[in-house]
């Protein structure tokens, strides 16, 4: 599986949700059998020790991954460019399946 780079925009103080579909090289849906631990977090800098963990919903048979953050979680993010990734453990092997940047924007109304 190639690791797609994705750009997101997150509004501070609002609920956030993004859904990703993973595909095999032949364009068929990735079947995530023998799925173990899933890691998905966002941080200001790739080497930062402070991070916020996404909630994850994975549909293994279709290769669908939904990431969510609550309004309370997005309120704690630092404005500007942030980095995130999703790492799956499949058959005891850790594999990064999504990576990218998230622009966190201030919200005026919340």
Buried (B, 14 or more C-beta within 10 A) or exposed (E): BEEEEBEBEBBBBBEBEBEBEBEEEEEEBBEBEEEEEBBBBBBBEEEEEEBBEBEBEBEBEEBBBBBBBEBEBBBEBBEEEBBBBBBBBBEEEEEEBBBBBBEBBEBEEE
